Amino acid sequence: MDDAYVVGEPDGLSPLLVAIRDAVARELHAQFALRADRLELADLPEVAYQVTLRVDKVLSGRRPPRVS
């Protein structure tokens, strides 16, 4: 493992990409836990939907306020 990763520069990703990566990882971890560490092919649409919701939360938390 590269020392840069250990000291907080994960693969040179931007802060937004780090937040998205972390959100995806958290949701995948949660989905595996809910499904006893096993994903069936039929589960993938729901898993993808839940990952999308997590990413949307990251992105909507970073959007500048709308100007009326």
N, C-alpha and C positions, 0 to 999 in steps of 0.2 A: 504494500500500500504506500502510495506517495505521501510524503510528509505534509504537503500542502492540504491534502484532504483532512488530515488529523487536526490541523490548526485552523480549520474553518473555511477553506476555499475549496468546496466540493466540486472538483472537476471543472473549475472555471465557469460554472453556471451563473447566470444572472440571479439576483434575489427572487425575481418572479418565477424563473424556472425551478429554483430550489423549493419555493413554496408549492408549486404544482407537483413536483416530484414527491415531496413529503405528503401532500394530500392524497395522492394516488396510493402511495405506500400504506398510509393509515387505513384507507378504505379497503384495500386488498387484504390487509391484515384482519380487519374486522369481518370481511366476508368469509375468509377462511375459518375464522373462529366460529362464526355463526353456522357454518356448514361442516363442522368437524374436520377441518383441514382437507376438504375434498370438494372440488368444483366439478360439477357435471356439465356437459355441453349445453344442456337445457338451461342452466343457471347463468350462462354468459350474458344474455341480454339484460337481466336484472343487475348483475355485477357491473356491467358497462354503464347502466343508468345511474347507479349509486356513485360510481367514480366520476361521472359527468357532473352530478350534483356537488360533489366535493370540489371539483375544479371550478365550477361556477361560483361557489362561495369564495374561493381564493380570488378569482378575477373580479367579482363584484365588490370585494373589500378593497380593491386597489384602483377602482375606477374613479376618476375625478368627478366631483359633483357636477350635475347638469346645470347649465346656465339657462334661465328662462327668457 
